[in-house]
Amino acid sequence: MISGHIHQLFHTQLQGITYLSMESAGGHLRASGKYEDGWFFGYTDVNITAKSVDFKIHELGPPFGKGRTTILSDWGKAGLLTRR
């Protein structure tokens, strides 16, 4: 299940279903406003093959962000799993 309305990136599984909320594509940032918490402006490349679906998540560069890139498994329901 992929959603994008709340403008925060988070990733979780519940009863075998993967839930993904995408980062903001232009709406205002809420809550902490911190990248590590999933509040950032960006876009996601999705590569679909017969055997896999891969997500590459891109933060916008300056002046809106730092241009960081992650993969979906770097994110959990509480934000970035490995804090930088």
PyMOL commands that set and color helices and strands:
alter all, ss='L'
color gray80, all
select helices_A, chain A and resi 35-37+72-74
alter helices_A, ss='H'
color red, helices_A
select strands_A, chain A and resi 2-3+10-14+17-21+42-48+53-59+69-71+75-76+79-80
alter strands_A, ss='S'
color yellow, strands_A
deselect
rebuild
show_as cartoon
